[in-house]
Amino acid sequence: MTKTPHGAPPTHADTDLMLVERTVAGDQKAYELLVLKYQRRIERLIGRMVRDTDLVEDIAQETFIRAYRALSQFRGEAQFYTWLYRIAVNTAKKALGDLKRDPLVSENAMRGGEEEDETSAVENELTSAETPETVLAAKEIAAAVNSAMEALPEELRQAVTLREIEGLSYEEIAEVMNCPIGTVRSRIFRAREAISARIKPLLESQSGKRW
């Protein structure tokens, strides 16, 4: 039984581990709680890897099925969601490979936050005046960012998505992507450079205009 030191309230990680232990012990409701907790995040992650939105729910479901079958192997050495993200990434890769489709980030790739309809930080900044010109500028830059993401090699796109969108640490990304932390840093640096190079001319041209 998992216990917290000195009677301290359980953290999210502690709670996840408790739910895992209860599931392994035969408590199906415990796993349902884990699914409810992470389903949306997993679907958002998968949605940034595949073009066909109809596949997202199926891949997410397969992810949770695979995770359930492997749950007895989870030792708590990493965060549960990190472990789950890795299964999701591998499941999405397999699905895309089976369908002979290239991974492609969705239109919401650079959008942060838990809500699907939240705009990106760039859009928030540029559309504050809500004039037709600023709205157009925001759309152009958002499209440029999305295009830059699409053009990235798969490994770079995954790394920068996990860092900038999902907010994972370098250590967690290394766990998800099963590679050294130095490789993670390199991939994120290269991804940021590529995205910056793509949108810099557009930002410069917009800054020269008066609205």
Buried (B, 14 or more C-beta within 10 A) or exposed (E): EBEEEEEEEEEEBBBBBBBBBBBBEEEEEBBEBBBEBBBEBBBBBBBBBBBBEEBBEEBBBBBBEBBBEEBEEBEBEBBBBBBBBBBBBBBBBEBBEEEEEEBBBBBBBBBBEEEEEEBBEBBEEBBEEEEEEBBEBBEBBBEBBBEBBBEBEEBBBBBBBBBBBBEBBBEBBBBBBEBEBEBBBBBBEBBBEBBEEBBEEBBEEBEEEEE
